[in-house]
Amino acid sequence: MTEANDKPEDDTQETAAAEAAASADAAADAAEAGEPASAWAKDDANTDTDTEPDADDAAEAAADAMVLEMAELRDKLLRALAENENLLRRAKREREDTAKYAAANFARDMLAMADNLGRALEAAPDGLREMDGGAGFLDGIEATDRELLATLERHGITRISPLGEKFNHDRHEALFEVPTADADPGTIVQVLQDGYVIHDRLLRAARVGIAKAPPSDGADNDGGDRAVDTTA
């Protein structure tokens, strides 16, 4: 029994002696290399701390990626909000335009009636008002014309009668030119058909004749009539 118990102790002593010998050899090798005897022990300790910078770098990279992702999401959100705001404004403008110009087609059809009433008044003979019943007849046409114009104006429709105004491409249609010295070139001297606008949009252009400078005395007219210039 005594020999069996003593054997493990001998093995332990032998192991400790081997470790001490290995440590001594490592210290001797370090001394030969010109390093401190404790350098070989520090190498083992450094291997444990080398993993700490790697973990810090990974955490920093993850934080940077998160910040970048948040910036991208914020940009997408702002773009979506701006697009939604534009859609709302466009829809509001379309609703307003629909309400403003809903009567445009009906009003365009009513212009023929207004034109006919105007023609009837222009075609009335000078002595019609003095005739029996003529005054009442003309008063009725004039009242109808005024009521029609008032109804159109309540819906934003206004008559354009541009006699004496400067020609405007956006509202007038020039049909011919009149050589005259009584008006500046480009001035409307005759209105064949009144125009109309609905709010700020042209419903029908006024058809007009515009003045142009008369030919000077002795001008060469051999070329005949020239084409009408409607770009005045």
KABELCOR-V749491 format. One record per residue. RES is the residue in one letter. PSI is psi in whole degrees, 0 to 359 (999 if undefined). BURIAL is # if it has 9 or more other C-alpha atoms within 8 Angstrom, else .. D_LAST is the distance of its C-alpha to the last C-alpha in Angstrom with 1 decimal. Layout:
RES/PSI/BURIAL/D_LAST
RES/PSI/BURIAL/D_LAST
//
This chain:
M/324/./135.6
T/321/./135.6
E/323/./134.3
A/324/./131.6
N/331/./130.3
D/339/./130.4
K/316/./128.3
P/324/./124.9
E/321/./125.5
D/320/./126.2
D/319/./122.9
T/318/./120.9
Q/321/./122.6
E/320/./121.8
T/316/./118.1
A/320/./117.9
A/323/./119.6
A/318/./117.2
E/321/./114.2
A/320/./115.7
A/320/./116.4
A/321/./112.7
S/321/./111.5
A/319/./113.8
D/317/./112.6
A/320/#/108.9
A/321/#/109.8
A/319/#/111.6
D/320/./108.7
A/323/#/106.3
A/320/#/108.8
E/326/./108.9
A/358/./105.1
G/18/./105.0
E/158/./103.5
P/154/./104.9
A/338/#/107.2
S/0/./104.8
A/323/#/101.8
W/331/#/102.8
A/326/./102.9
K/329/./99.5
D/321/./97.9
D/323/./98.9
A/325/./97.4
N/329/./94.0
T/333/./93.5
D/329/./93.4
T/350/./90.7
D/333/./88.4
T/343/./86.9
E/314/./85.7
P/323/./82.7
D/318/./81.6
A/321/./81.5
D/318/./79.5
D/319/./76.9
A/319/./76.5
A/320/./76.0
E/319/./73.4
A/321/./71.5
A/320/./71.6
A/318/./70.2
D/319/./67.3
A/323/./66.5
M/318/./66.5
V/317/./64.2
L/318/./61.7
E/320/./61.8
M/321/./61.2
A/319/./58.2
E/318/./56.8
L/321/./57.5
R/319/./55.8
D/318/./52.7
K/321/./52.6
L/316/./53.1
L/320/./50.3
R/319/./47.9
A/320/./49.0
L/318/./48.5
A/318/./45.0
E/320/./44.1
N/321/./45.7
E/319/./43.7
N/321/./40.4
L/319/./41.5
L/317/./42.3
R/318/./39.0
R/318/./37.1
A/320/./39.3
K/316/./38.8
R/321/./35.0
E/322/./35.2
R/318/./37.5
E/318/./35.2
D/320/#/32.2
T/319/./34.4
A/322/./35.5
K/320/#/32.1
Y/18/./30.4
A/328/./33.5
A/8/./32.4
A/313/#/28.9
N/318/./30.2
F/318/./32.2
A/322/#/29.5
R/324/#/27.1
D/332/./29.9
M/346/./30.3
L/328/./26.8
A/322/./27.8
M/317/./30.6
A/321/#/28.4
D/318/#/26.1
N/322/./29.3
L/319/#/30.7
G/320/#/27.6
R/323/./27.8
A/319/#/31.5
L/322/#/31.0
E/328/./28.4
A/352/./30.8
A/132/./33.8
P/156/./35.3
D/323/./35.6
G/8/./39.3
L/325/#/39.6
R/329/#/40.3
E/347/./43.2
M/161/./44.8
D/116/./47.6
G/352/./46.1
G/323/#/42.5
A/316/#/41.9
G/322/./43.1
F/312/./41.0
L/321/#/37.8
D/324/./38.8
G/318/./39.5
I/316/#/36.0
E/319/#/34.4
A/320/./36.7
T/319/#/36.0
D/316/#/32.2
R/319/./32.8
E/321/./35.2
L/315/#/32.9
L/321/#/30.1
A/321/./32.7
T/318/./34.0
L/319/#/30.6
E/329/#/30.0
R/338/./33.5
H/18/./32.3
G/16/#/29.2
I/124/#/26.8
T/142/#/24.5
R/143/#/22.4
I/115/#/18.7
S/86/./18.2
P/30/#/15.0
L/129/./15.4
G/356/./14.3
E/165/./12.5
K/144/./9.2
F/135/#/6.9
N/118/./8.5
H/329/./8.5
D/340/./12.3
R/348/#/13.1
H/152/#/10.9
E/113/#/10.6
A/125/#/8.6
L/333/#/11.4
F/169/#/10.7
E/146/#/9.4
V/113/#/12.0
P/119/#/13.1
T/149/#/14.5
A/1/./15.9
D/350/./16.7
A/151/./13.5
D/146/#/11.1
P/138/#/7.8
G/358/#/5.3
T/140/#/8.8
I/119/#/10.3
V/351/#/13.1
Q/137/./14.7
V/114/#/15.7
L/327/./17.4
Q/127/./18.6
D/151/#/19.0
G/172/#/18.3
Y/146/#/20.9
V/148/#/21.6
I/110/#/25.1
H/244/./25.8
D/15/./23.1
R/137/./22.1
L/127/#/19.6
L/318/#/21.7
R/133/#/19.3
A/147/#/15.6
A/134/#/15.0
R/123/#/13.9
V/167/#/12.0
G/140/#/10.8
I/154/#/8.2
A/150/#/9.2
K/161/#/8.7
A/134/#/11.5
P/154/./14.6
P/142/./16.6
S/159/./19.2
D/133/./22.8
G/11/./24.4
A/149/./21.4
D/115/./22.3
N/16/./21.3
D/338/./23.8
G/355/./21.2
G/189/./20.5
D/137/./17.5
R/162/./14.6
A/146/./12.9
V/128/./10.0
D/110/./6.7
T/16/#/5.7
T/16/./3.8
A/999/./0.0
//
